[in-house]
Amino acid sequence: MSEISSLLTRLTNINEAGIHQLNCTVDELRVSAVQAQFLLFEVDMAQFQSKGAFLAELAQAIHAPDWFGGNWDAMADALNDLSWQPAAGYILVLHNSGDQQWLPVTDYSIMQEILLDTVVFWKAEGKPFWIFCC
């Protein structure tokens, strides 16, 4: 089985979906996402100096509607809706995820909780939501 085929099989396994370190190239992940009919969103964590900048970039990456308010509640609401982005599953790639000095510890915990809750929500909906850190 090729690495892409193996990755595709794993991506479609809803039970494996969650927050993981990326163990392949982003290009391989993109190819598998297309084959699985998933949408892939990418955010570069190294470019931010504030929570607001991160939330604005996330909103842009997911093509959030105008109601996106630029706060943690809006992030949670948007990631748990995505009705404007119908797909068989979702992948959020957080590039440079180790570079988050701009985010206070409390906000980092809130972000992590929202991301974990998003994975759980989509599993209940029968769709994988993957978050890859790289």
Backbone hydrogen bonds in HBPLUS format (Angstrom, degrees):
<---DONOR---> <-ACCEPTOR-->    atom                        ^
c    i                          cat <-CA-CA->   ^        H-A-AA   ^      H-
h    n   atom  resd res      DA  || num        DHA   H-A  angle D-A-AA Bond
n    s   type  num  typ     dist DA aas  dist angle  dist       angle   num
A0006-SER N   A0002-SER O   2.89 MM   4  6.12 158.9  1.93 151.3 157.5     1
A0007-LEU N   A0003-GLU O   2.85 MM   4  6.01 155.0  1.92 144.0 151.2     2
A0008-LEU N   A0004-ILE O   2.83 MM   4  6.04 158.3  1.88 151.0 157.1     3
A0009-THR N   A0005-SER O   3.01 MM   4  6.25 156.8  2.07 145.9 151.6     4
A0010-ARG N   A0006-SER O   3.02 MM   4  6.32 157.7  2.07 146.7 152.6     5
A0011-LEU N   A0007-LEU O   2.85 MM   4  6.09 161.8  1.88 155.2 160.2     6
A0012-THR N   A0008-LEU O   3.19 MM   4  6.38 151.9  2.27 147.4 153.2     7
A0013-ASN N   A0010-ARG O   3.04 MM   3  5.20 154.3  2.11 106.0 114.1     8
A0016-GLU N   A0013-ASN O   3.04 MM   3  5.69 149.9  2.13 117.8 125.6     9
A0017-ALA N   A0014-ILE O   3.26 MM   3  5.28 143.1  2.40  97.8 108.0    10
A0131-ILE N   A0018-GLY O   2.89 MM 113  6.03 160.3  1.93 157.8 152.5    11
A0020-HIS N   A0131-ILE O   2.82 MM 111  6.24 161.7  1.86 167.8 173.6    12
A0133-CYS N   A0020-HIS O   2.86 MM 113  6.23 157.0  1.91 153.3 161.1    13
A0022-LEU N   A0133-CYS O   2.90 MM 111  5.74 160.8  1.94 156.2 152.4    14
A0029-LEU N   A0025-THR O   3.08 MM   4  6.40 156.0  2.14 146.0 152.8    15
A0030-ARG N   A0026-VAL O   2.81 MM   4  6.09 155.0  1.87 150.5 157.4    16
A0031-VAL N   A0027-ASP O   3.02 MM   4  6.28 161.9  2.05 151.0 154.7    17
A0032-SER N   A0028-GLU O   3.03 MM   4  6.25 165.7  2.05 149.6 153.5    18
A0033-ALA N   A0029-LEU O   2.83 MM   4  5.99 151.9  1.91 148.8 157.2    19
A0034-VAL N   A0030-ARG O   3.04 MM   4  6.31 159.8  2.08 151.4 155.4    20
A0035-GLN N   A0031-VAL O   3.05 MM   4  6.33 164.8  2.07 150.8 155.1    21
A0036-ALA N   A0032-SER O   2.89 MM   4  6.05 146.3  2.00 146.0 155.0    22
A0038-PHE N   A0033-ALA O   2.84 MM   5  4.91 167.2  1.85 153.5 152.3    23
A0037-GLN N   A0034-VAL O   3.03 MM   3  4.95 152.5  2.11 101.7 110.3    24
A0088-ALA N   A0037-GLN O   3.06 MM  51  5.65 161.0  2.10 156.1 152.3    25
A0039-LEU N   A0089-GLY O   3.07 MM  50  6.56 153.5  2.14 151.1 150.7    26
A0091-ILE N   A0039-LEU O   2.84 MM  52  6.19 142.7  1.97 161.0 166.8    27
A0041-PHE N   A0091-ILE O   2.75 MM  50  6.12 164.7  1.77 163.1 167.5    28
A0093-VAL N   A0041-PHE O   2.78 MM  52  6.14 168.5  1.79 164.3 167.2    29
A0043-VAL N   A0093-VAL O   2.93 MM  50  6.26 159.1  1.98 171.0 178.0    30
A0095-HIS N   A0043-VAL O   2.81 MM  52  6.03 143.3  1.94 152.5 161.2    31
A0047-GLN N   A0044-ASP O   3.47 MM   3  6.20 168.0  2.49 117.8 120.6    32
A0045-MET N   A0095-HIS O   2.86 MM  50  5.81 157.1  1.91 148.4 148.8    33
A0054-PHE N   A0050-SER O   3.15 MM   4  6.48 159.2  2.20 147.7 153.1    34
A0055-LEU N   A0051-LYS O   2.90 MM   4  6.17 167.7  1.92 159.6 162.3    35
A0056-ALA N   A0052-GLY O   2.92 MM   4  6.08 153.5  1.99 144.8 152.3    36
A0057-GLU N   A0053-ALA O   3.00 MM   4  6.19 157.1  2.05 146.3 152.1    37
A0058-LEU N   A0054-PHE O   2.86 MM   4  6.13 158.8  1.91 154.4 160.9    38
A0059-ALA N   A0055-LEU O   2.90 MM   4  6.05 160.5  1.94 144.9 150.5    39
A0060-GLN N   A0056-ALA O   3.01 MM   4  6.26 152.2  2.09 142.3 149.8    40
A0061-ALA N   A0057-GLU O   2.84 MM   4  6.06 158.1  1.88 149.5 155.9    41
A0062-ILE N   A0058-LEU O   2.98 MM   4  6.23 156.5  2.04 156.7 161.2    42
A0064-ALA N   A0059-ALA O   2.79 MM   5  4.88 168.6  1.81 150.2 152.6    43
A0063-HIS N   A0060-GLN O   3.13 MM   3  4.87 151.9  2.22  96.8 105.2    44
A0068-PHE N   A0065-PRO O   3.09 MM   3  5.91 170.8  2.10 125.6 128.4    45
A0075-MET N   A0071-ASN O   3.01 MM   4  6.36 153.3  2.08 151.9 160.2    46
A0076-ALA N   A0072-TRP O   2.96 MM   4  6.26 164.2  1.98 154.6 157.6    47
A0077-ASP N   A0073-ASP O   2.86 MM   4  6.08 166.3  1.88 152.3 156.4    48
A0078-ALA N   A0074-ALA O   2.86 MM   4  5.93 165.7  1.88 149.8 153.9    49
A0079-LEU N   A0075-MET O   2.94 MM   4  6.06 172.3  1.95 155.5 157.9    50
A0080-ASN N   A0076-ALA O   3.05 MM   4  6.07 140.2  2.22 142.7 152.8    51
A0081-ASP N   A0078-ALA O   3.10 MM   3  5.14 162.0  2.13 109.1 111.4    52
A0082-LEU N   A0078-ALA O   3.18 MM   4  6.04 130.7  2.43 151.5 161.4    53
A0085-GLN N   A0082-LEU O   2.89 MM   3  5.13 159.9  1.93 111.8 117.8    54
A0090-TYR N   A0128-PRO O   2.91 MM  38  6.32 160.1  1.95 151.2 157.8    55
A0130-TRP N   A0090-TYR O   2.82 MM  40  6.18 165.1  1.84 152.1 152.2    56
A0092-LEU N   A0130-TRP O   2.81 MM  38  6.18 156.6  1.86 150.5 157.8    57
A0132-PHE N   A0092-LEU O   2.85 MM  40  6.26 155.5  1.91 151.1 159.4    58
A0094-LEU N   A0132-PHE O   2.77 MM  38  6.09 167.9  1.78 166.1 170.4    59
A0134-CYS N   A0094-LEU O   3.09 MM  40  6.27 161.3  2.13 149.7 145.4    60
A0099-ASP N   A0096-ASN O   3.02 MM   3  5.64 166.6  2.04 121.2 125.2    61
A0103-LEU N   A0100-GLN O   3.07 MM   3  5.59 166.6  2.09 117.3 121.6    62
A0108-TYR N   A0104-PRO O   2.86 MM   4  6.15 155.2  1.92 156.7 165.2    63
A0109-SER N   A0105-VAL O   2.97 MM   4  6.23 155.7  2.03 150.1 155.8    64
A0110-ILE N   A0106-THR O   3.04 MM   4  6.35 153.0  2.11 145.6 153.1    65
A0111-MET N   A0107-ASP O   2.88 MM   4  6.11 163.1  1.90 152.2 156.4    66
A0112-GLN N   A0108-TYR O   2.93 MM   4  6.17 164.1  1.96 151.2 155.2    67
A0113-GLU N   A0109-SER O   2.95 MM   4  6.12 159.2  1.99 146.7 152.5    68
A0114-ILE N   A0110-ILE O   2.94 MM   4  6.19 160.1  1.98 153.2 158.3    69
A0115-LEU N   A0111-MET O   2.96 MM   4  6.23 161.2  1.99 152.8 158.0    70
A0116-LEU N   A0112-GLN O   2.91 MM   4  6.16 163.5  1.94 153.5 157.8    71
A0117-ASP N   A0113-GLU O   2.85 MM   4  6.01 161.8  1.88 150.7 156.3    72
A0118-THR N   A0114-ILE O   2.87 MM   4  6.03 145.3  1.99 144.8 154.4    73
A0119-VAL N   A0115-LEU O   3.15 MM   4  6.48 156.8  2.21 148.5 152.8    74
A0120-VAL N   A0116-LEU O   3.13 MM   4  6.44 163.2  2.16 151.1 155.1    75
A0121-PHE N   A0117-ASP O   2.82 MM   4  6.00 159.5  1.86 148.9 155.0    76
A0122-TRP N   A0118-THR O   3.01 MM   4  6.23 169.5  2.02 155.8 157.1    77
A0123-LYS N   A0119-VAL O   3.02 MM   4  6.22 149.7  2.11 145.6 154.5    78
A0124-ALA N   A0120-VAL O   3.09 MM   4  6.35 157.0  2.14 149.4 154.7    79
A0125-GLU N   A0121-PHE O   3.13 MM   4  6.48 130.8  2.38 136.2 150.0    80
A0127-LYS N   A0122-TRP O   2.86 MM   5  5.22 167.3  1.87 154.7 150.4    81
A0126-GLY N   A0123-LYS O   2.94 MM   3  4.98 155.9  2.00 103.2 110.9    82
